């Protein structure tokens, strides 16, 4: 398991690995986390890191009682595939 950090100031969740940075960016307004971007460098592609960071972010939002707006197509697809997160969608 990789270490994912919540950068509150930067409004993102990030995972640093092998000198690269994977990120899930969001905005937060009235307890609604709008996910705007998920990025994994091509050097780290194919390892499931986007899924890992997305799961972490959604679990965090759930624990905070936030709703989620998946503007990022990856996160929208992830939620569709993992229906346990569907109740979070605003």
DACOR-V361976 format. One record per helix or strand. SS is the DSSP state (helix for helix, strand for strand). FROM is the first residue (numbers start at 1). LEN is the number of residues. If there is no record, write none. Layout:
BEGIN
SS:FROM:LEN + SS:FROM:LEN
END
This chain:
BEGIN
strand:4:4 + strand:12:6 + strand:20:10 + strand:32:8 + helix:42:3 + helix:49:16 + strand:67:4 + helix:73:9 + helix:83:6 + strand:89:1
END
